[in-house]
Amino acid sequence: MLRSIAHASFSFCTNPPFCLLKPIVRTRCGNLPRFSLMKIHSFRGTISNTGSMADVLEIIGPLDNFLSSEAIIYVTLLRKCIRCKSFLMGRLALAHLVKLGFKSELFISNILLDVCSKAGFLDDGAKLFDEMPQRDIISWCTIISGYVSHGFDMEAYGLFKSMLESGLMPNHFVMSSVLKACSAAGILELGVLVHCLATKCGLGFDRFVEVGLVSMYTKCGSLNDAVKLFYEIPVKTSISWNAIVSGCIQNGYLIEAVQMCLEMCRIGFRMDLVTLRIVMSAGSALEIFEFCKSLHVYSIKIGLDTDCFLIAEFVRLLAKLGEVVYMSELSNMVKRPDMSLYALLISGYHVHGCREEAVWLVKELFVLGMKPKEGGWISILNICASMEEGMQIHALILKSSYLSSISVGNALISMYIRCGEMIEAYETFLKMEEYDAVTWTTIMTGLTHNLHYKEALETFQDFRKTELQPDEHCVATIINACTGLQDIDEGIQIHALVVKQGLEFCSFVSASILHMYTKCGYIGSAERLFSHASSTCDLILTNIMLAGYCWNSLPLMAFELFKGDFQEPQILQVLEP
């Protein structure tokens, strides 16, 4: 008995090749009787409204048994496939429509094109589009929006030009898609051309096009033009307000975004969930506690106080400010917290020393069966205080798909280093598939802290063979390794690399180099570096120089520096060698 095409494909392979489906259909469905036209029509409500695609195909039987005149059945199936995102079944129905010759009908071709665009079968869609005997504005809009939604922005713009050359004028849907392409590409000149064309076509005051233009100018970095255009909109909607507020945040104008929000409320607009999310993120970044608190109160009044994103942004701010009690009360208001909120809470508790609360949250999320994402695993690894805890979390990560993540790998290495297990840390480092500069810096820091200076230098030499460039943290770490080895020759080479990379103006890099010269007995080099690097009252560098004089048995020079640079001796502690 036929269980359905979907059952066969899903039982034996997760993503069967399309060419293998035809034999399956013929083998399993060839002897079934044809369905009557009345019976097919009786199932159309079922196809449209309820059930999964597997149920639909099981009810109506093999597609080969449909009457060739019933194209509407295929159209209904295709629409169901789009809603259910069952694109494999959609492609099967599409193949039957092409086989039966329905693709010559414009209405059917547009439906087929929509399936290809939404499923990401852009090659099939382009072939179908090229073979269409007739094209209307819907055909062009469908293929252009499909290319835009899958990131082929310049190809979409090229299709738009071809549409204009064919003599068709765009509607507001086409304009919106093309403006999205210009926004994603970040090419302001193209956006300006589209803006001019929209004005020429009389679409400049269409609400879809207005929002698209504002969004395009903000994403292309022309915020002044976006604001000017926004204030020229005669009838503003919450969508247009959201576009300009979001644009201010994207361009780094957080205070202006908050001011826009206040203006929006002042003239009588009600903030929706999108507005609240946008402005809460701005308030959190600016660390305006009272403003974020007011937004939270407002969200309670309109019934949006349990939104995880809003709570997460507020929790992020509370964690920065150390409001642990308030953070705990706020999290209890969310009935179904997501993983991002758990990660923020765990990290916030950990930063402020509330380890018990953080561990309790970790246990809770695992009891609930939640699967941590990349940020969640990093937060959990950061609270591991023993080798046993770390090994358990490592085992759970092995079961997940996040072991290949560079950030998670870096957190694992840091956890083992923190527990003093350099062997496990180095083994984890060697097993990683990819590295970034943070990975190399982390393992070199661990080796240096555990007094494995020679191994740290060898690791740095391996790092230099890659295409990655060292940052200030990396060079500061390896300079400390040179200091530990008293290897002045290697240290001088690192100093030259620092100058070449333009990192000599970083304060802690200068401090590390100065410390290396003083520890290695190169007081002359240390004095030259100190005279160029120190400001009028650079306490850290002066402390290092004073300690260096004492270390090299030059107490008079230390006293002269102390007497000349400071009028208030109590602000400084002179370190004895």
C-alpha positions in Angstrom: 0.0 0.0 0.0 1.3 3.4 -0.9 2.4 5.4 2.1 3.2 8.5 -0.1 6.2 9.9 -2.0 7.1 11.9 1.0 7.1 8.9 3.2 9.5 7.0 0.8 11.9 9.9 0.5 11.9 10.8 4.2 12.3 7.2 5.3 15.4 6.3 3.3 17.3 9.6 2.8 17.1 13.0 4.2 17.6 14.8 0.9 17.1 12.4 -2.1 18.3 13.6 -5.5 15.4 14.7 -7.7 16.3 12.3 -10.4 15.7 9.3 -8.0 12.1 10.3 -7.2 10.7 9.4 -10.6 11.5 5.6 -10.3 10.1 5.6 -6.8 6.8 7.2 -7.9 6.5 4.8 -10.9 7.4 1.7 -8.9 5.1 2.4 -5.9 2.2 4.2 -7.7 2.0 2.7 -11.1 -0.9 0.2 -10.4 -3.2 2.6 -8.5 -6.5 3.5 -10.1 -7.1 7.0 -11.4 -9.0 9.4 -9.1 -12.2 10.9 -10.3 -12.4 14.6 -10.9 -15.1 15.0 -8.2 -12.9 13.1 -5.6 -9.9 15.3 -6.4 -12.0 18.5 -6.0 -13.3 17.2 -2.7 -9.7 17.0 -1.3 -8.8 20.6 -2.3 -9.9 22.0 1.0 -7.7 19.5 2.8 -4.8 20.3 0.5 -5.1 24.0 1.1 -5.8 24.3 4.8 -4.7 21.3 6.9 -2.3 18.5 7.1 1.4 18.0 6.2 2.6 17.5 2.7 3.1 13.7 3.4 -0.6 13.5 4.4 -1.7 15.4 1.3 0.2 13.2 -1.1 -1.0 10.0 0.7 -4.6 11.2 0.2 -4.5 12.2 -3.4 -2.2 9.5 -4.6 0.5 9.6 -7.2 0.7 12.7 -9.3 0.9 10.7 -12.5 -2.8 9.7 -12.0 -4.1 13.3 -12.1 -6.1 14.4 -15.1 -4.0 16.6 -17.3 -6.7 19.2 -17.5 -6.6 19.8 -13.7 -3.8 22.3 -13.5 -5.5 24.0 -10.5 -4.7 20.9 -8.4 -1.0 21.4 -9.0 -1.3 25.1 -8.3 -3.0 24.3 -5.0 -0.2 21.8 -4.2 2.5 24.3 -5.1 1.0 26.9 -2.8 0.8 24.3 0.0 4.4 23.5 -0.6 5.4 27.1 -0.4 3.5 27.6 2.9 4.9 24.4 4.4 8.4 25.1 2.9 8.3 21.6 1.5 10.3 22.6 -1.5 11.3 19.0 -2.5 7.7 18.1 -3.0 7.1 21.5 -4.8 9.9 20.6 -7.2 8.2 17.3 -7.9 4.9 18.9 -8.6 6.7 21.5 -10.7 8.3 18.8 -12.8 4.9 17.2 -13.5 3.5 20.6 -14.6 6.3 21.1 -17.0 5.9 17.5 -18.3 2.2 18.0 -18.9 2.8 21.3 -20.8 1.2 23.7 -18.4 4.3 26.0 -18.2 3.1 27.8 -21.3 0.2 29.3 -19.3 1.3 32.6 -17.8 -0.6 32.1 -14.5 1.0 28.6 -14.0 4.4 29.8 -15.0 4.3 32.6 -12.4 3.4 30.1 -9.7 6.2 27.8 -10.8 8.6 30.8 -10.8 7.5 31.7 -7.2 8.3 28.1 -6.0 11.7 28.2 -7.6 12.5 31.7 -6.1 11.4 30.9 -2.6 13.0 27.4 -2.6 16.3 28.8 -3.8 16.3 26.9 -7.1 17.5 30.0 -8.9 19.0 28.2 -11.9 15.7 26.4 -12.5 13.9 29.6 -12.1 16.1 31.5 -14.5 15.7 28.7 -17.1 12.0 28.8 -16.7 11.9 32.6 -16.9 14.0 32.6 -20.1 11.6 30.0 -21.7 8.4 31.8 -20.8 6.6 32.9 -24.0 5.0 35.7 -22.1 6.0 37.7 -19.1 4.0 40.2 -17.1 5.0 42.5 -14.2 4.4 39.6 -11.7 6.9 37.4 -13.5 9.6 40.1 -13.3 8.7 40.9 -9.7 8.9 37.2 -8.7 12.3 36.6 -10.3 13.8 39.9 -9.0 12.6 39.3 -5.4 13.9 35.7 -5.5 17.4 36.9 -6.5 17.3 39.6 -3.8 16.1 37.3 -1.0 19.0 34.9 -1.7 21.7 37.6 -1.8 22.2 38.0 -5.6 21.8 41.8 -5.4 23.6 42.8 -8.6 22.0 40.1 -10.6 18.6 41.4 -9.4 19.6 44.9 -10.5 20.6 43.5 -13.9 17.2 41.9 -14.3 15.5 45.2 -13.3 17.4 46.9 -16.1 16.3 44.2 -18.5 12.7 44.7 -17.5 12.9 48.4 -18.2 14.5 47.7 -21.6 11.6 45.4 -22.4 9.2 48.4 -22.0 7.5 47.4 -18.8 7.2 50.0 -16.1 7.8 48.9 -12.5 5.2 48.8 -9.7 5.8 49.4 -6.0 6.6 45.8 -5.4 9.4 45.7 -7.9 10.7 49.1 -6.6 10.8 47.7 -3.1 12.7 44.6 -4.1 15.2 46.7 -6.2 15.7 49.1 -3.3 16.5 46.1 -1.0 19.1 45.0 -3.5 20.7 48.5 -3.5 20.7 48.5 0.3 22.3 45.1 0.6 24.9 46.0 -2.1 25.6 49.3 -0.3 26.0 51.2 -3.6 24.4 54.6 -3.1 24.7 55.7 -6.7 22.4 52.8 -7.8 20.0 53.7 -5.1 19.8 57.3 -6.2 19.1 56.2 -9.8 16.2 54.0 -8.6 15.0 56.9 -6.5 14.9 59.1 -9.5 13.0 56.5 -11.5 10.5 56.0 -8.7 9.8 59.7 -8.7 9.5 59.7 -12.5 7.0 56.8 -12.4 4.9 58.5 -9.7 5.9 56.0 -7.0 7.8 58.4 -4.8 4.9 58.7 -2.3 4.0 55.0 -2.2 4.3 53.8 1.4 6.3 50.7 0.4 8.7 52.7 -1.7 9.0 55.5 0.9 10.2 53.0 3.5 12.4 51.3 1.0 14.1 54.6 0.1 14.6 55.6 3.8 16.1 52.1 4.5 18.3 52.3 1.4 19.8 55.7 2.3 20.5 54.6 5.9 22.1 51.3 4.9 24.2 53.1 2.2 25.5 55.5 4.9 23.7 58.6 3.8 21.7 59.3 7.0 21.2 63.0 6.2 19.4 62.2 3.0 17.4 59.5 4.8 16.3 62.0 7.5 15.4 64.6 4.9 13.4 62.1 2.9 11.7 60.9 6.1 10.4 64.3 7.0 9.1 64.8 3.5 6.8 61.8 3.9 3.3 63.3 4.1 1.7 60.4 6.1 4.2 58.6 8.3 3.5 55.2 9.6 5.1 53.1 12.4 7.0 51.3 9.7 8.6 54.5 8.4 9.4 55.5 12.0 11.0 52.1 12.6 13.1 52.5 9.4 14.6 55.9 10.4 15.2 54.9 14.0 16.9 51.7 13.0 18.9 53.6 10.4 20.2 56.0 13.1 21.4 53.0 15.2 23.0 51.3 12.2 25.0 54.4 11.5 26.1 54.8 15.2 23.8 57.7 16.0 22.3 56.2 19.2 21.3 59.4 20.9 19.5 60.6 17.7 17.7 57.3 17.6 16.4 57.8 21.2 15.4 61.4 20.3 13.5 60.1 17.3 11.7 57.6 19.5 10.7 60.4 21.9 9.5 62.5 19.0 7.5 59.6 17.7 5.7 59.2 21.0 5.2 63.0 21.4 3.2 63.3 18.2 0.9 60.4 19.2 2.4 57.2 17.6 2.3 54.1 19.6 5.5 52.0 19.8 5.1 48.5 18.5 7.2 45.5 19.3 9.7 46.3 16.5 10.1 49.9 17.8 10.6 48.7 21.3 13.3 46.2 20.3 15.2 48.8 18.2 15.1 51.5 20.9 15.8 49.2 23.8 19.0 48.1 22.0 20.0 51.7 21.7 19.2 52.5 25.3 21.2 49.4 26.4 24.2 50.4 24.3 24.1 54.0 25.8 23.6 52.5 29.3 20.6 54.8 30.0 19.0 52.9 32.8 16.0 55.1 33.5 15.1 55.3 29.8 15.3 51.5 29.4 13.3 51.1 32.6 10.6 53.4 31.2 10.5 51.3 28.0 10.0 48.2 30.1 7.1 49.9 32.0 5.6 50.9 28.6 6.0 47.3 27.3 4.1 46.1 30.4 1.2 48.5 29.7 0.8 47.3 26.1 1.3 43.6 27.0 4.7 43.0 25.4 6.7 42.7 28.7 7.4 39.0 28.1 9.2 39.4 24.8 12.5 37.7 25.1 14.4 40.2 23.0 13.3 43.2 25.0 14.1 41.4 28.3 17.5 40.3 26.9 18.5 43.8 26.0 17.4 45.1 29.4 19.3 42.2 31.1 22.4 43.1 29.1 22.2 46.7 30.5 21.5 45.4 34.1 24.5 43.1 33.8 26.8 46.0 32.8 25.5 48.1 35.7 25.7 45.3 38.3 21.9 45.3 39.1 21.9 41.6 39.8 18.7 41.6 42.0 16.7 43.5 39.4 18.1 41.2 36.7 16.8 38.2 38.5 13.4 39.7 39.1 13.2 40.6 35.4 14.1 37.2 34.2 11.4 35.6 36.3 8.8 37.5 34.3 9.5 35.6 31.2 7.5 32.3 31.0 9.6 30.8 28.2 13.1 32.3 28.1 15.1 31.5 25.0 18.7 30.4 24.9 20.1 33.9 24.3 18.4 35.2 27.5 19.9 32.2 29.4 23.3 33.0 28.0 23.1 36.7 29.1 21.9 35.8 32.6 24.6 33.2 33.1 27.2 35.6 31.9 25.8 38.4 34.1 25.8 36.3 37.2 29.3 35.1 36.5 30.8 38.6 36.0 29.3 39.7 39.3 30.4 36.7 41.3 27.0 35.0 41.6 28.3 31.6 40.6 25.6 29.6 42.4 22.8 31.3 40.5 24.7 30.8 37.2 25.2 27.1 37.8 21.5 26.8 38.8 20.5 28.3 35.4 22.8 25.9 33.6 21.2 23.0 35.3 17.7 24.4 34.5 18.3 24.8 30.8 19.6 21.3 30.5 16.6 19.9 32.4 14.3 21.8 30.1 16.1 20.1 27.1 17.3 23.4 25.6 20.2 23.2 23.2 22.7 26.0 23.7 24.0 27.9 20.8 27.5 29.3 20.3 27.1 32.1 22.8 25.4 29.8 25.3 28.3 27.3 25.3 30.8 30.1 25.8 28.9 31.5 28.8 28.6 28.0 30.3 32.3 27.3 29.8 33.2 30.6 31.5 31.6 29.5 34.8 33.4 26.1 34.9 35.5 26.2 38.1 37.0 22.7 38.0 38.3 20.1 35.6 35.4 17.8 36.3 32.8 20.4 35.3 34.8 21.4 32.2 35.1 17.8 31.0 31.3 17.3 31.4 30.6 20.4 29.3 33.2 19.4 26.8 31.5 16.0 26.4 28.1 17.8 25.8 29.7 20.1 23.2 31.1 17.0 21.4 27.5 15.7 21.0 26.4 19.1 19.6 27.5 20.6 16.3 29.4 23.5 17.9 32.8 21.9 18.4 33.9 23.2 15.0 33.1 26.7 16.1 36.2 28.8 16.6 34.7 30.8 19.4 33.6 27.7 21.3 37.1 26.1 20.8 38.7 29.3 22.1 36.5 29.1 25.2 37.4 25.5 25.7 41.1 26.3 25.6 40.6 29.1 28.1 38.7 26.9 30.4 41.4 24.2 30.5 44.1 26.9 31.0 42.1 28.4 33.9 41.9 25.0 35.5 45.7 24.6 35.0 45.4 21.7 32.5 47.8 22.8 29.8 48.0 19.3 28.2 44.2 19.2 27.6 44.3 22.8 26.4 47.0 22.1 23.9 45.3 18.9 22.7 42.1 20.9 22.2 44.1 23.5 20.2 45.6 20.8 18.0 42.2 19.2 17.3 40.6 22.5 16.1 40.0 22.6 12.4 40.4 26.4 12.0 42.2 29.1 14.0 41.9 32.8 14.4 44.2 35.3 16.0 42.3 34.9 19.3 43.0 31.1 19.3 46.8 31.6 18.9 46.8 34.3 21.5 44.9 32.2 24.0 47.2 29.2 23.7 50.3 31.4 23.9 48.9 33.2 27.0 48.3 29.8 28.6 51.8 28.7 27.9 53.3 31.9 29.2 51.3 31.9 32.4 52.3 28.4 33.1 56.0 29.3 32.5 56.3 27.4 29.2 58.1 30.3 27.6 60.0 28.4 25.0 56.9 26.6 23.8 55.1 29.9 23.6 57.8 31.3 21.3 57.7 28.2 19.1 53.9 28.6 18.9 54.4 32.2 17.9 56.7 31.1 15.1 54.0 28.7 13.8 51.5 31.6 14.0 53.7 33.8 11.9 53.6 31.2 9.1 49.9 31.7 8.7 48.2 34.5 6.9 46.9 35.9 10.2 48.3 39.2 11.5 49.1 39.5 15.2 47.2 42.1 17.3 48.2 44.0 20.3 47.2 41.2 22.7 49.2 38.7 20.8 52.5 40.7 20.7 52.1 41.7 24.4 51.8 38.0 25.3 54.9 36.9 23.3 56.9 39.9 24.7 56.2 38.6 28.2 57.5 35.2 27.1 60.7 36.8 25.9 61.0 38.5 29.2 60.6 35.2 31.0 63.3 33.7 28.9 65.5 36.8 29.1 65.8 36.4 25.3 66.6 40.0 24.3 67.4 39.1 20.7 64.0 37.6 20.1 62.5 40.5 22.0 64.1 43.1 19.8 62.7 41.3 16.7 59.2 41.4 18.3 59.7 45.2 19.0 60.5 45.7 15.3 57.4 43.8 14.4 55.4 46.0 16.8 56.7 49.2 15.0 56.0 47.7 11.6 52.4 46.8 12.6 51.8 50.2 14.1 51.1 48.8 17.6 53.7 50.8 19.5 51.2 53.4 20.6 49.1 50.8 22.5 49.7 51.4 26.2 50.0 47.8 27.4 52.2 46.8 24.5 54.6 49.7 25.4 54.4 48.6 29.0 55.4 45.0 28.0 58.3 46.1 25.9 59.5 48.5 28.6 59.3 45.7 31.2 61.3 43.4 28.9 64.1 45.9 28.4 64.4 46.6 32.2 64.3 42.9 33.1 67.0 42.1 30.5 69.3 44.9 31.8 68.9 47.1 28.7 68.3 50.3 30.7 69.4 52.6 27.9 66.8 51.1 25.5 64.2 51.3 28.3 64.9 55.0 28.9 64.6 55.8 25.2 61.3 54.0 24.9 60.1 55.6 28.2 60.9 59.1 27.0 59.0 58.5 23.7 56.1 56.5 25.1 55.2 58.0 28.4 52.8 60.9 28.8 53.1 63.6 31.4 51.8 61.3 34.1 51.7 57.7 32.8 51.6 55.9 36.1 52.0 52.3 34.7 55.1 53.1 32.6 56.6 55.2 35.4 56.1 52.3 37.9 57.8 49.9 35.4 60.7 52.3 34.9 61.1 52.8 38.7 61.0 49.0 39.3 63.5 48.6 36.4 66.0 51.0 38.0 65.7 49.2 41.3 66.1 45.8 39.6 69.3 47.0 37.9 70.7 48.4 41.1 70.2 52.1 40.1 68.4 53.5 43.2 69.6 57.1 42.6 68.1 57.2 39.1 64.9 55.8 40.5 64.8 58.5 43.1 65.5 61.2 40.5 62.6 59.9 38.3 60.4 59.7 41.4 61.2 63.2 42.5 60.9 64.8 39.1 57.6 63.2 37.9 55.5 63.2 41.1 54.5 65.9 43.6 52.3 63.5 45.6 54.3 60.4 46.5 51.4 58.5 48.0 49.9 57.8 44.6 52.8 55.6 43.7 54.3 52.4 45.1 58.0 51.8 44.4 58.6 48.1 43.9 61.7 46.5 45.5 63.7 44.1 43.4 
